[in-house]
Amino acid sequence: MFPMTKQRKHVTVSEAAARAGCTRQGIHDAIEAGKFPGAYQIGDAATAAYLIPLNELEAWMKTRKRRPKNGN
């Protein structure tokens, strides 16, 4: 029998950007705008990274408007 895997509850900025189909800067902008109130920073100043609650990312993705890639 295989061990049960624990489902992750947080994602990194890079993972969030990939899931949302946007840039890492777009995720950082959303963090700064308070779109992910449960996001928190880990590491020291040189290696700081954010972890974003997956449920908050999914809710944000449902509400945001996507821009067409061709600029129209």
C-alpha positions as CSV (number, residue, x, y, z in Angstrom):
1,M,0.0,0.0,0.0
2,F,1.3,3.5,-0.9
3,P,1.5,6.1,1.9
4,M,-1.1,8.8,1.6
5,T,0.2,12.1,0.4
6,K,-0.6,15.3,2.3
7,Q,-2.4,17.8,0.1
8,R,-0.6,21.1,0.0
9,K,-2.5,24.2,1.3
10,H,-0.1,26.8,0.0
11,V,1.8,27.6,-3.2
12,T,4.8,29.7,-4.0
13,V,4.6,32.8,-6.2
14,S,5.9,30.9,-9.2
15,E,3.4,28.1,-8.7
16,A,0.6,30.7,-8.3
17,A,1.6,32.5,-11.5
18,A,1.7,29.2,-13.4
19,R,-1.7,28.2,-12.2
20,A,-3.2,31.6,-12.8
21,G,-1.6,32.1,-16.2
22,C,0.0,35.4,-15.2
23,T,3.4,36.7,-14.3
24,R,5.2,36.4,-11.0
25,Q,5.0,40.3,-10.8
26,G,1.2,40.0,-11.2
27,I,1.0,37.7,-8.2
28,H,3.3,40.1,-6.2
29,D,1.0,43.0,-7.2
30,A,-2.0,41.0,-6.0
31,I,-0.2,40.3,-2.7
32,E,0.6,44.0,-2.2
33,A,-3.1,44.9,-3.0
34,G,-4.3,42.5,-0.3
35,K,-5.9,40.0,-2.6
36,F,-4.3,37.1,-0.6
37,P,-4.7,38.1,3.1
38,G,-3.4,34.7,4.3
39,A,-0.1,35.0,2.3
40,Y,3.0,35.2,4.4
41,Q,6.7,35.7,3.8
42,I,9.2,33.1,4.8
43,G,13.0,33.2,4.9
44,D,15.4,36.1,5.6
45,A,15.8,39.3,3.6
46,A,18.1,37.6,1.1
47,T,16.0,34.5,0.5
48,A,12.5,35.8,1.3
49,A,9.6,34.1,-0.5
50,Y,5.8,34.2,-0.2
51,L,3.5,31.3,0.4
52,I,-0.1,31.9,-0.8
53,P,-3.1,29.9,0.5
54,L,-4.3,27.8,-2.4
55,N,-8.0,28.5,-1.6
56,E,-7.4,32.2,-1.8
57,L,-5.6,31.8,-5.1
58,E,-8.4,29.8,-6.5
59,A,-11.0,32.3,-5.4
60,W,-9.0,35.2,-6.9
61,M,-8.6,33.3,-10.2
62,K,-12.4,33.0,-10.4
63,T,-12.9,36.8,-10.0
64,R,-10.1,38.3,-12.1
65,K,-10.6,39.3,-15.6
66,R,-8.2,37.8,-18.1
67,R,-6.7,40.0,-20.8
68,P,-6.5,38.6,-24.3
69,K,-2.9,37.7,-25.2
70,N,-3.0,39.5,-28.5
71,G,-3.7,42.8,-26.8
72,N,-7.2,43.3,-28.1
